[in-house]
Amino acid sequence: MSTLIQNVRIVSPDLDIADGQILIEDGRISQVLEAGEKPLADEVIDGGGRIAMPGFFDIHCHGADRCDVCDDDLDGIRHIAKRKLQEGVTTWLPTTLTQPKEKLQSIVGKVAEYMANPEFTRCPGLHIEGPFINVSKAGAQNPEFVREPDFSEIEALHAIAPALIVSLAPDVQGAVDFIAEATKAGITTSAAHTAATCEQVMAAKEAGLTHLTHFGNAMTPLHHREIGVVGTGLLDDELMIELICDTIHLCPDMLKLLFKRVSIDRLMMITDSMAASWVDKGEVMLGGLEVVVENDTARLKEGGALAGSALRYNLGVKHVAGITELPLDQLVKATSWNQARSLGLEGFGKIEAGFHADIVLLNSDFSVHQTLVAGEVK
């Protein structure tokens, strides 16, 4: 089966073709062509002059539209995956919260069931956020279930479904040893919900830490006497940085600063969305905690802490495009390519021959027109 997408602006890392065509065969891109060439195909999709980008890769997403991964419900996971498609996301990592050990095992079992039949977005594995965090930086994580790092617990979850990322606090007792064990097992570790100093982050990096989770949030800020996790992310040239681009978790000026001063090759746009996304106003749950949604912002009902985001992925891309004025062929690196590369997943994040035909067609206002996974309109 072959499909030709024609009459599109093709935007991929370091590539911007004003009027191009994409030939897809057996779920992968076989050719990227200029307009005018006439390859044969079983099906033709007229892109209508829209932007064709690699499908977005959301490596940090808890939920959408009143459903949460931690609801421990397979139908809920399917519904989240369907909603993510409508945001242009073709690959996502269902993300857990700080929960009891037995419940996490059950949740991961549900994710494994979805992975066995990924009818909407692709799902190569999980992002486990917590429970090994610093309780003083718990934010919207439930402090009742915080515990010390235990690799055997993650190892058991990893046996059920691949744990591609584990977010933990590198400053808590046992974290550096955990990071070293996880690294040996091929699991990416990321600093999150932490009061770490720069020295502690660098010690964790030496053990294998490679990512910083929802940068700027629930971590030590930049200070002139101790640069903290934020300062370390700005100083170091290798750590990968997750960014919630809703202009709430990171204000527009912070986003402008990061995209100006940090190499685009280290930035990864995420949503960190939870059940509040796709909800205009009301109350939802997050890991057993009540959350109030209003003005595109989700906050804990008790205490008022930011509780994940209500962001839709394509709107984050729109925000960054407007704030930074970066060329799209550079900005696009932060939407899929960097994520896939950082996790060692090949064939994702570019519109290039040999890559998976995971493509989003965007209107000029960054609203989603169509999303294709393996060359099929979903």
PyMOL commands that set and color helices and strands:
alter all, ss='L'
color gray80, all
select helices_A, chain A and resi 69-71+74-86+101-116+135-137+143-145+151-160+175-184+198-207+228-235+252-261+264-266+313-324+328-334+337-342
alter helices_A, ss='H'
color red, helices_A
select strands_A, chain A and resi 2-12+15-25+28-34+43-46+51-54+56-61+63-64+67-68+89-96+126-129+163-168+188-191+211-212+240-244+267-270+282-286+289-294+297-300+359-362+368-373+376-377
alter strands_A, ss='S'
color yellow, strands_A
deselect
rebuild
show_as cartoon
